[in-house]
Amino acid sequence: MLFQVKKKHLLGFNDLPIALVGIPLVAFFMPLLFFDSNLDNGLAAYWPKWKVALVFTCFYWITMRWFVLRFRSRFPEYKDTSKRILLMILTTIVLVLLLNNFCYDIHDLLLPNGHQGNTTKFDYAKSTFMVVFFVLSLYEGVYFYHRWRLSLIETERLRQENISSQLDALKSQVNPHFLFNSLNTLVYLIPEDEDRAVRFVQRLSKVYRYILEIRDRSLITVAEELDFLDAYQFLLKERFGENLQIHLQIDPAVKQMQMIPLSMQMLLENAIKHNIISKEKPLLIEITVGTRSGNLMVRNRLQPKQQQQESTQVGLDNIRRRYSFYTNADILINQEDGWFSVELPLLKTISSADIVA
């Protein structure tokens, strides 16, 4: 079979439908364009010239297709594109010049008396070059379009894989960060009160089990984050008691909106890390929804430690970068009137397909 399916990978498309339409169509217009023919006497009178043009168009179409396949097999690499096209053009010119006289004589033999007209060899050469370069342009144009589409698909696939890997890397930072801070808390508790340390480990195991359950989720609802935060507060109370005060005031209407998992927990950790927490100076943390912005706001009184711990830049940077995969809205950070606040955008229900780069 001339148009084999197995050649599709070299052509970039199934060319059989195009050939079945293109060959008769090109053959129909060739006598009109190059051989002073017309349709004044109807299709029946035009048929002999169309038939001859059909024979030669089919011959050159199949020949050019064969050349396209041969040259693409010989020069399959993208870097060889210019060389391949140049060699095809030169080969085509040589082929047409060699066959022109022979095909011209066959053309006259096939036409009955009265249909040859005043066609010269130059006219025939023009028509032949028209056909072969049209066929070459068609195959190369569709091939380049096919390769362009594949490159776009591959680029998008790599982009999505890159986004996914970046997101996974950021999510993987959360668990070690949480475990590191929890173990630090445990180090403080063990010398002070072994019973409290045991209770802390029990609560820690429950909280960490929850973290493992949501590790494959990129977004959770505000309600789920608050449920986790409620459990997490037990860990904080074991260490700080009444020296740490957390006030929540969340409108039920926003609880089904979505946010980044463990983002509130990381903000609490940051507040605890950088501020004095004592009986004389209890730390107040408020979690509310901004009345104007509609963002989830976590803010704490500013009472910075005299000897600040060196920041690992995991907390806020991690939250900001994870949010950037889902929204262009900024993480708002503000420090005024003795308060430090961070506002997190609340997201409507979206899927992973809605990620923005």
C-alpha positions in Angstrom: 0.0 0.0 0.0 1.4 3.4 -1.0 0.2 5.3 2.0 1.3 3.0 4.8 0.4 3.8 8.4 3.9 2.9 9.6 5.2 5.9 7.7 3.1 8.2 9.9 5.9 8.8 12.3 8.1 10.2 9.5 5.4 12.3 7.9 3.9 13.5 11.2 0.3 12.8 10.1 -1.8 10.4 8.1 -1.6 11.9 4.6 -4.0 9.5 2.9 -7.1 11.8 3.3 -5.1 14.8 2.1 -3.8 12.9 -0.9 -7.2 11.6 -1.9 -8.5 15.2 -1.9 -5.4 17.0 -3.0 -4.4 15.0 -6.1 -7.8 15.4 -7.9 -8.0 19.0 -6.8 -4.5 20.0 -8.0 -5.0 18.1 -11.2 -8.3 19.9 -11.8 -6.7 23.4 -11.7 -3.5 22.6 -13.6 -4.9 22.8 -17.1 -6.8 26.0 -16.1 -3.6 27.7 -14.7 -0.9 26.6 -17.2 -2.5 25.2 -20.4 -5.0 27.8 -21.4 -7.9 25.6 -20.7 -11.4 26.7 -19.6 -14.7 25.3 -18.6 -16.8 27.0 -21.3 -17.8 23.7 -22.9 -18.6 21.9 -19.6 -16.9 19.2 -17.5 -17.3 16.6 -20.1 -15.2 18.5 -22.6 -12.7 19.4 -19.8 -12.4 15.8 -18.6 -9.6 14.6 -21.0 -7.2 17.3 -19.8 -8.2 16.8 -16.2 -7.6 13.0 -16.6 -4.1 13.5 -18.0 -3.3 16.1 -15.3 -4.6 13.6 -12.8 -2.1 10.9 -14.0 0.9 13.2 -13.8 -0.1 14.8 -10.5 -0.5 11.4 -9.0 2.9 10.4 -10.3 4.7 13.4 -9.0 2.8 13.4 -5.7 3.8 9.8 -4.9 7.4 10.5 -6.1 7.7 13.6 -3.9 6.2 11.7 -1.0 8.8 9.0 -1.5 11.6 11.6 -1.5 10.2 13.1 1.7 10.2 9.8 3.5 13.7 8.9 2.2 15.2 12.2 3.3 13.5 12.2 6.7 14.8 8.7 7.3 18.3 9.9 6.3 18.2 13.2 8.2 15.8 12.7 11.2 17.4 15.2 13.5 16.1 18.7 14.0 19.6 20.2 13.4 19.6 18.6 9.9 16.4 20.3 8.8 18.1 23.0 6.6 20.3 20.4 5.0 17.4 18.1 4.4 15.2 20.7 2.8 18.0 22.0 0.6 18.9 18.5 -0.6 15.2 17.8 -1.4 14.9 21.0 -3.4 18.1 20.3 -5.4 17.0 16.7 -6.0 13.6 17.8 -7.1 15.0 20.3 -9.6 17.3 17.7 -11.1 14.5 15.1 -11.2 12.1 17.5 -13.0 14.7 18.6 -15.5 15.6 15.0 -16.3 12.0 13.9 -16.7 10.6 17.0 -18.3 11.1 16.0 -22.0 10.0 12.5 -21.5 6.9 13.4 -19.6 6.1 16.2 -22.1 6.0 13.6 -24.9 3.9 11.2 -22.8 1.6 14.2 -22.1 1.0 14.8 -25.8 0.5 11.1 -26.5 -2.2 10.8 -23.8 -4.2 13.8 -25.1 -6.5 13.1 -28.1 -6.3 15.3 -31.1 -7.6 18.8 -30.5 -6.7 18.9 -26.8 -3.0 19.6 -26.9 -3.3 23.4 -27.5 -0.2 25.5 -27.7 1.5 23.9 -24.7 5.3 24.3 -24.8 7.9 22.4 -22.8 8.5 25.5 -20.7 4.8 25.6 -19.8 4.9 22.0 -18.9 8.0 22.5 -16.8 6.3 25.4 -14.9 3.3 23.2 -14.2 5.5 20.4 -13.0 7.5 22.6 -10.7 4.3 24.0 -9.4 3.0 20.5 -8.5 6.2 19.2 -6.9 6.9 22.3 -4.8 3.3 22.4 -3.7 3.5 18.8 -2.5 6.9 19.4 -0.8 5.5 22.6 0.9 2.4 20.7 2.0 4.3 17.9 3.6 6.9 20.1 5.2 4.3 22.6 6.4 2.2 19.9 8.0 5.3 18.2 9.4 6.5 21.5 11.0 3.1 22.1 12.4 3.0 18.6 13.9 6.5 19.0 15.4 5.5 22.4 16.8 2.4 20.9 18.5 4.5 18.1 19.9 7.1 20.6 21.2 4.3 22.6 22.9 2.9 19.5 24.4 6.3 18.4 25.6 7.0 21.9 27.0 3.7 21.9 28.8 4.4 18.4 30.2 7.9 19.4 31.4 6.4 22.6 32.9 3.8 20.6 34.8 6.4 18.1 35.9 8.6 21.0 37.1 5.7 22.6 38.9 4.8 19.3 40.5 8.4 18.6 41.6 8.8 22.1 43.0 5.5 21.8 44.9 6.5 18.4 46.2 9.8 19.8 47.3 8.1 22.6 49.2 5.6 20.3 50.8 8.5 18.0 51.9 10.0 20.9 53.8 6.9 21.2 56.0 7.1 17.9 57.8 10.8 18.1 58.8 10.3 21.7 59.9 7.3 20.7 62.0 9.2 17.7 63.5 12.3 19.8 64.2 10.3 22.4 66.2 8.3 19.7 68.0 11.4 17.8 69.0 12.9 21.1 70.3 9.8 21.5 72.4 10.2 18.0 73.7 13.8 18.8 74.7 12.5 21.6 76.9 9.8 19.4 78.5 11.8 16.3 79.4 14.0 17.9 82.1 11.0 19.8 83.5 8.3 17.2 83.7 8.5 13.7 82.4 4.7 13.1 82.6 4.1 16.2 80.5 6.7 15.0 78.1 4.9 11.7 77.7 1.5 13.4 77.2 3.3 15.7 74.7 4.6 12.6 72.7 1.1 11.1 72.7 -0.4 14.3 71.3 2.5 14.6 68.9 1.9 11.2 67.4 -1.8 12.0 66.8 -0.9 15.4 65.2 1.8 13.8 63.1 -0.5 11.1 61.9 -2.8 13.8 60.7 0.1 15.4 58.8 0.9 12.1 57.2 -2.8 11.7 56.1 -2.8 15.1 54.3 0.7 14.9 52.9 -0.5 14.2 49.3 -3.0 17.0 49.4 -2.0 20.4 48.0 -5.0 22.3 49.4 -7.4 21.7 52.3 -10.4 23.5 53.6 -10.2 26.2 56.3 -12.3 23.9 58.5 -9.8 21.1 58.2 -6.9 23.4 59.0 -8.8 24.6 62.0 -9.4 21.1 63.2 -5.7 20.4 62.9 -4.9 23.6 64.7 -7.2 22.7 67.5 -5.2 19.5 68.1 -1.9 21.3 67.6 -2.8 23.8 70.4 -2.6 20.9 72.9 1.1 20.6 72.1 1.6 24.3 72.6 -0.3 24.4 75.9 1.8 21.5 77.2 4.8 23.7 76.9 3.6 27.3 77.4 0.4 26.9 79.4 -1.4 30.2 79.9 1.7 32.1 78.7 0.5 31.5 75.1 -3.0 32.8 74.3 -4.6 31.9 70.9 -7.9 33.6 70.0 -9.8 32.3 66.9 -12.7 34.2 65.4 -13.5 32.6 62.0 -16.8 33.3 60.1 -18.4 29.9 59.3 -19.1 31.1 55.8 -15.4 30.9 54.9 -14.7 27.5 56.4 -15.3 25.7 53.1 -12.8 27.8 51.3 -9.4 26.4 50.7 -5.9 27.2 51.8 -2.4 25.7 51.9 -2.1 22.8 54.5 -0.3 23.6 57.7 0.2 27.2 56.8 -1.5 28.5 60.0 0.6 26.0 62.0 3.8 27.4 60.4 2.8 31.0 61.2 2.2 30.0 64.8 5.7 28.4 64.9 7.2 31.6 63.5 5.4 33.8 66.1 6.6 31.5 68.9 10.1 31.3 67.6 10.7 35.1 67.4 8.8 36.4 70.4 9.1 36.3 74.2 6.6 34.0 75.9 6.5 34.3 79.6 4.2 34.8 82.6 5.2 38.5 82.7 4.7 38.8 78.9 2.2 36.3 77.6 2.1 36.1 73.8 -1.3 36.8 72.2 -2.0 35.4 68.8 -5.2 36.2 67.0 -6.6 34.3 64.0 -9.4 36.1 62.2 -10.7 36.9 58.7 -9.9 40.4 57.5 -13.1 42.4 57.2 -11.9 44.4 54.1 -9.5 41.9 52.4 -11.4 38.7 53.1 -8.0 37.0 53.8 -7.3 34.8 56.7 -5.2 36.9 59.1 -2.8 35.5 61.7 -1.3 38.2 63.9 0.6 38.4 67.1 1.8 41.0 69.5 5.3 42.1 68.9 7.6 41.3 71.8 10.8 40.2 70.1 13.4 38.2 71.9 16.6 40.0 72.7 18.7 37.3 71.1 16.9 36.4 67.9 17.3 32.8 66.6 18.7 32.7 63.1 15.9 32.4 60.6 15.9 29.4 58.3 13.6 31.2 55.9 11.5 28.0 55.7 8.2 29.4 57.1 7.0 32.5 55.3 9.0 31.7 52.1 7.6 28.2 52.0 4.0 29.4 52.4 4.5 32.2 49.8 5.9 29.9 47.2 3.3 27.2 47.7 0.5 29.7 47.3 2.1 31.0 44.1 1.1 27.7 42.4 -2.6 28.4 42.9 -3.0 32.2 42.9 -1.4 35.5 41.9 -2.7 37.0 45.2 0.1 38.2 47.5 0.8 37.0 51.0 0.4 40.3 52.9 2.8 41.0 55.8 2.4 44.0 58.0 4.0 45.3 61.2 2.4 48.3 62.9 1.0 49.4 66.3 2.9 46.7 68.1 1.4 43.9 66.0 2.9 41.6 63.3 0.4 40.2 60.9 0.3 37.8 58.0 -2.7 37.6 55.7 -3.2 34.4 53.7 -5.5 34.4 50.6 -8.5 32.1 50.8 -9.1 30.1 47.6 -12.3 28.9 46.1 -12.5 25.2 45.4 -10.0 24.4 42.6 -8.3 21.3 41.2 -4.7 20.7 40.4 -5.4 21.5 36.8 -6.0 25.1 37.9 -2.4 25.6 39.0 -1.0 28.9 37.6 2.6 29.1 36.8 
